[in-house]
Amino acid sequence: MHIAFLNRSFYPDTAATGQLLTELCQGLVERHGCRVSVVAGVPLITVEKRALTHRSGILLQRERHLGIEILRARGTRFSKRRFAGRFGNYVSYFFSACYAGLRLDHPDVVVACTDPPIIGLAGYLAARRFGVPFVMSYRDIFPEVARLLEDFQSERVNRVLQGVNCFLTRKADCVVALGETMRQRLIEGKGADPAKTLVIPDWADCTEIAPGPKRNPFSIANGLSEKFVVMHSGNIGLSQSLETLVHAAARLKEYPDIEVVFVGEGVKKAGLVNLTHALDLDNVRFIPYQPVEKLKESFASADVFVVSLKVGMAGYIVPSKLYGILAAGRPYVAAVEEASEVTGITRKYDCGLLASLGDPGDLAEKILVLYRDRERARQLGANARDAALDFDRPRQIQKYYELFCKLAG
């Protein structure tokens, strides 16, 4: 069975959407014997240069990675820090992807993700060209997520994005959401057919990320082994209201052994660094992005994690970082809305604490609950690891495989 995916971010990009898609494709190839092709863009966020076998063309470069055929649709590589750069990258990739999608070897199923939010149109075009089923796999929902942009707002663009997504949900043979709230958003807000809309959550690999000792090479190298570490790990982006965590750190200054640690990169990192300096905080640390092979140690260095989303984002974004936290067997404090998928997991598995969204005082107080009651923190962490097994990578990839088999007939 030949599955073709379209998404700008893919190996060796370190963006979460690209990493998760790479893991899905690897699982389909290695565990289920599928043939997989990916129409991807030029890598924008990489840790190191990787060796790829490739054949170059003017608009298209063909590569292979672990048995996956990558059709690298050429586009611009402007900085993502400003809207103009992001827009240029998205548009140039989109048109190249339309070209590349029509030059796939005949697939059995075409799957489009949402990077960029209009890439589903290229996927729909390819699926119609080959007369095969079309799947829309939603990572984010637009135009709601576009309203997070701080450097560009346009109601005209938002209307276009709304129209595109309503068209795609109507035309798709199947729509995949990351959680129940997201599924309802697609049904109620985009006109998705309930009978064709299902939930397949994100995942973590419970063999790659597992509970480990607090004292390890990563914590020792970064001076964290003797601290009570409150960690945010992953993309430091627009959706997370991370200023609240910095202000919570200001309320924790009187506890010298508590350190707030941001691990990762993103468009909001510079602003958070500036805020930390403005508040004269010496209990906040920024550590660069860590490659997958170091995740087990970096996650084990945390005593508690923080997961947060801005108001209005419940169901439109599902924080994929939660599944790595669960796999690491660590408790967390979630500052999210009641409707968020994170809230549902927290209540179902009793694996974290919920804090009021946008309230640094309550966030600091919930952190102190776990700081003062280490046994409760330990139990929540154990519950988190149990929960992670329900979201283990092979289980979720199996669901995708079964879906594709059903669609391909």
C-alpha positions in Angstrom: 0.0 0.0 0.0 1.4 3.4 -1.1 0.6 6.3 1.2 1.4 9.9 0.1 1.6 12.7 2.6 1.8 16.5 2.0 3.2 18.7 4.8 5.9 21.4 4.6 7.7 20.3 7.7 9.4 16.9 7.6 12.8 15.3 8.4 15.3 16.8 9.2 13.1 19.7 10.5 12.9 19.8 14.3 9.4 21.4 14.4 7.0 19.1 16.3 4.7 18.6 13.3 7.6 17.5 11.1 9.0 15.1 13.8 5.6 13.5 14.4 5.0 13.0 10.7 8.5 11.5 10.3 7.8 9.0 13.1 4.4 8.1 11.5 6.0 7.5 8.1 8.8 5.4 9.7 6.3 3.3 11.5 4.2 2.7 8.4 7.3 1.6 6.5 9.1 -0.4 9.3 6.2 -2.0 11.1 3.5 -2.3 8.4 5.5 -2.7 5.2 3.9 0.4 3.5 5.5 2.4 0.7 5.5 6.0 1.8 6.1 9.2 -0.1 6.1 12.7 1.4 5.8 16.0 -0.4 7.8 18.2 2.0 9.4 21.6 1.9 13.0 22.8 2.3 14.1 22.2 5.9 13.9 25.4 8.0 14.7 24.3 11.6 17.5 21.7 11.8 20.0 20.8 14.4 22.6 19.5 12.0 23.1 18.7 8.4 22.0 15.2 7.5 23.1 13.0 4.7 20.3 12.3 2.3 20.5 10.5 -1.1 18.8 12.8 -3.7 18.2 13.7 -7.3 17.8 17.4 -8.0 15.4 19.2 -10.3 14.4 22.8 -10.8 11.2 22.7 -8.7 11.6 19.3 -7.1 14.3 17.3 -5.4 13.9 13.6 -4.7 15.5 12.1 -1.6 15.3 9.0 0.4 15.4 8.6 4.2 15.0 5.2 6.0 12.9 3.8 3.1 10.7 6.9 2.8 10.7 8.8 -0.6 10.8 12.5 0.0 9.7 14.9 -2.8 11.3 18.1 -1.6 9.2 20.9 -3.1 11.5 23.8 -3.5 10.6 27.1 -1.9 12.0 30.0 0.0 13.8 29.8 3.3 13.1 33.2 4.8 13.2 33.7 8.6 10.0 32.6 10.4 10.3 35.5 12.9 8.2 37.8 10.7 5.0 37.3 8.9 6.4 38.2 5.5 9.0 35.5 5.8 6.5 32.8 6.9 4.1 33.9 4.1 6.7 33.7 1.4 7.8 30.2 2.6 4.2 28.9 2.7 3.2 30.2 -0.7 6.4 29.1 -2.5 6.1 25.7 -0.9 2.4 25.4 -1.8 2.8 26.0 -5.5 5.8 23.7 -5.7 3.9 21.1 -3.7 1.0 21.3 -6.2 3.5 20.5 -8.9 5.1 17.7 -6.9 1.8 16.1 -5.9 0.9 15.6 -9.5 4.2 13.8 -10.1 3.9 11.2 -7.4 4.0 7.5 -8.4 0.4 6.4 -8.2 -0.6 6.3 -4.5 -3.4 4.4 -2.9 -4.2 7.1 -0.4 -3.3 10.8 -0.2 -3.0 12.5 3.2 -2.7 16.3 3.7 -1.7 17.8 7.0 -2.0 21.5 7.9 1.4 23.0 7.4 0.7 25.4 5.7 -3.1 25.6 6.3 -3.9 25.6 2.6 -1.7 22.5 1.7 -4.9 20.4 1.8 -5.8 21.9 -1.6 -2.6 20.4 -3.1 -3.5 17.1 -1.5 -7.1 17.2 -2.8 -5.7 18.0 -6.3 -3.3 15.0 -6.2 -6.0 12.7 -4.9 -8.4 13.7 -7.7 -5.6 13.3 -10.2 -5.1 9.7 -9.2 -8.7 8.9 -8.3 -7.8 7.8 -4.7 -9.2 8.5 -1.2 -8.2 11.9 0.3 -7.6 12.3 4.1 -7.3 15.7 5.9 -5.2 15.2 9.0 -5.6 18.3 11.2 -2.7 19.4 13.4 -4.1 22.9 13.9 -7.4 24.5 12.8 -7.4 27.8 10.9 -8.3 30.6 10.8 -8.6 30.4 14.6 -4.9 29.7 15.1 -4.0 32.5 12.7 -5.4 35.0 15.2 -2.4 34.3 17.4 -0.2 36.1 14.9 1.2 39.2 16.5 2.6 40.8 13.4 -0.2 40.3 10.9 -4.0 40.2 11.0 -6.4 40.3 8.1 -10.1 39.4 8.2 -9.9 38.8 4.4 -7.2 36.2 4.8 -9.2 34.6 7.7 -12.3 34.4 5.5 -10.2 32.7 2.8 -8.8 30.2 5.4 -12.3 29.5 6.7 -13.6 28.8 3.2 -10.6 26.6 2.3 -11.1 24.5 5.5 -14.8 24.1 5.0 -14.2 23.0 1.4 -11.5 20.5 2.5 -13.6 18.9 5.3 -16.5 18.5 2.8 -14.3 16.9 0.1 -12.2 14.7 2.3 -13.1 11.0 2.5 -11.9 11.1 6.1 -11.0 13.8 8.5 -8.6 13.1 11.4 -8.6 15.2 14.6 -6.1 15.0 17.5 -8.8 15.0 20.2 -12.6 15.1 20.9 -12.7 18.8 21.3 -10.9 19.3 18.0 -13.3 16.8 16.4 -16.3 18.9 17.6 -14.6 22.1 16.4 -14.3 20.6 12.9 -17.9 19.3 12.8 -19.5 22.5 14.2 -17.2 25.1 12.8 -16.0 23.6 9.5 -18.9 21.4 8.5 -17.1 18.1 8.8 -19.3 15.0 8.4 -19.4 13.3 11.9 -19.5 9.9 10.3 -16.2 10.6 8.5 -14.4 12.5 11.3 -12.4 10.4 13.8 -9.9 11.0 16.6 -6.3 9.7 16.5 -4.2 11.4 19.2 -0.5 12.3 19.0 2.0 10.1 20.8 5.4 9.6 22.4 7.6 6.5 22.0 7.5 4.9 25.5 10.8 3.1 24.8 12.7 6.2 23.7 11.3 8.4 26.5 10.9 6.7 29.9 11.3 7.5 33.6 14.9 8.1 34.5 17.0 9.3 37.4 17.0 13.0 38.2 20.7 12.9 38.4 22.0 12.3 34.9 24.5 13.7 32.5 22.1 16.4 31.2 21.1 17.6 34.7 24.7 17.6 35.9 26.0 19.4 32.9 23.3 22.1 33.3 23.5 22.4 37.1 20.0 21.1 37.6 20.6 17.9 39.6 20.2 19.7 43.0 17.4 22.0 41.9 13.6 21.6 41.9 13.2 22.0 38.2 10.0 23.4 36.7 10.4 22.8 32.9 8.8 23.9 29.7 10.2 21.7 26.9 9.5 22.2 23.2 8.5 24.9 20.8 8.5 28.4 22.5 5.7 29.7 20.3 2.7 32.0 20.0 0.0 29.7 21.4 1.3 29.0 24.9 1.0 32.2 27.0 4.5 31.5 28.4 4.8 35.0 29.8 2.5 33.7 32.6 5.2 31.1 33.6 7.9 33.9 33.7 5.6 36.0 36.0 5.0 32.8 38.1 8.8 32.5 38.4 8.9 36.0 39.9 6.5 34.8 42.6 8.9 31.9 43.3 12.0 33.9 43.8 12.0 33.3 47.6 12.6 29.6 47.0 16.3 29.5 45.9 16.2 25.8 45.0 13.3 26.2 42.5 14.4 26.9 38.9 12.2 27.5 35.9 13.8 26.1 32.8 12.8 26.6 29.2 14.3 23.9 26.8 13.8 24.6 23.1 13.6 27.4 20.5 10.8 29.4 19.0 9.6 32.8 17.9 8.7 33.9 21.5 12.1 33.0 23.0 13.7 36.4 22.6 10.7 38.1 24.1 10.7 35.8 27.1 14.5 36.3 27.6 13.9 40.1 27.6 11.0 39.8 30.0 13.2 37.7 32.4 15.9 40.4 32.3 13.3 43.2 32.8 12.0 41.4 35.9 15.6 40.8 37.1 15.0 37.1 37.6 17.9 34.7 38.3 15.7 31.7 38.7 14.8 31.3 35.0 17.1 29.5 32.6 17.0 29.0 28.8 18.6 25.9 27.3 18.8 25.2 23.5 16.7 22.6 21.7 17.8 19.0 22.6 17.9 16.3 19.9 15.7 13.2 20.3 18.5 11.1 21.7 18.8 13.4 24.6 15.1 13.7 25.4 15.1 11.0 28.0 17.8 12.7 30.1 16.4 16.2 29.7 12.8 15.1 30.6 14.2 13.2 33.6 15.9 16.4 34.8 12.5 18.0 35.5 10.5 17.6 38.7 7.4 19.2 37.2 6.4 20.4 33.8 4.2 23.2 32.7 1.7 22.9 29.8 -0.2 26.0 28.7 -2.4 27.4 26.0 -3.8 30.9 25.3 -7.4 31.6 25.9 -9.6 30.5 23.0 -7.2 27.8 21.7 -8.9 24.7 23.2 -9.5 22.2 20.4 -7.8 24.3 17.8 -4.4 23.3 19.0 -3.4 20.2 21.0 0.0 20.4 22.7 2.0 17.4 21.5 4.6 18.0 24.2 2.1 16.5 26.7 2.7 12.9 25.5 6.4 13.1 26.0 5.8 14.4 29.6 3.5 11.4 30.2 6.1 9.0 28.9 8.8 10.5 31.1 6.6 9.8 34.2 6.7 13.3 35.4 3.8 15.4 36.9 2.7 18.6 35.3 0.7 21.7 35.9 -1.6 22.6 33.0 -2.9 26.1 32.5 -5.5 25.4 29.9 -9.2 25.8 29.3 -11.8 23.3 30.6 -12.6 22.2 27.0 -8.9 21.4 26.2 -7.9 17.9 25.5 -5.2 18.4 28.1 -7.8 18.9 30.8 -9.6 15.7 29.8 -6.4 13.6 30.0 -5.5 15.2 33.4 -8.8 14.4 34.9 -9.1 10.9 33.4 -5.6 9.7 34.5 -5.0 12.0 37.6 -1.6 12.8 36.3 -1.3 16.5 36.8 -2.7 19.6 38.4 -4.9 22.2 36.7 -4.2 25.9 37.1 -6.3 29.0 36.2 -5.4 30.1 32.7 -3.4 33.3 32.6 -3.0 33.6 36.3 0.7 33.5 37.4 -0.3 33.5 41.1 -2.3 30.3 40.8 0.3 28.7 38.5 3.0 29.4 41.1 0.8 28.0 43.9 0.1 24.8 42.0 3.9 24.4 41.4 4.4 24.9 45.2 1.8 22.1 45.9 4.1 19.6 44.2 7.3 21.2 45.6 6.0 20.8 49.2 4.3 17.3 48.6 6.9 15.2 46.9 4.9 12.0 47.5 1.9 13.4 45.6 4.2 14.5 42.8 5.7 11.0 42.6 2.2 9.4 42.4 1.1 11.8 39.7 4.2 11.0 37.8 3.5 7.3 38.1 0.0 7.9 36.8 1.4 9.8 33.9 3.5 6.9 32.9 0.5 4.6 33.0 -1.4 7.1 30.8 1.5 7.2 28.3 1.0 3.6 27.5 -2.4 4.4 26.0 -0.7 7.0 23.7 2.4 4.9 22.8 3.6 5.5 19.3 3.0 2.0 17.9 -0.7 2.0 19.0 -1.4 5.3 17.3 0.4 4.3 14.1 -1.6 1.1 14.1 -4.8 3.2 14.0 -3.5 5.2 11.0 -2.6 1.9 9.2 -6.0 0.4 9.8 -7.7 3.6 8.5 -5.6 3.6 5.3 -6.3 -0.1 4.7 -10.0 0.6 5.1 -9.9 3.5 2.7 -7.7 1.8 0.1 -10.1 -1.2 0.1 
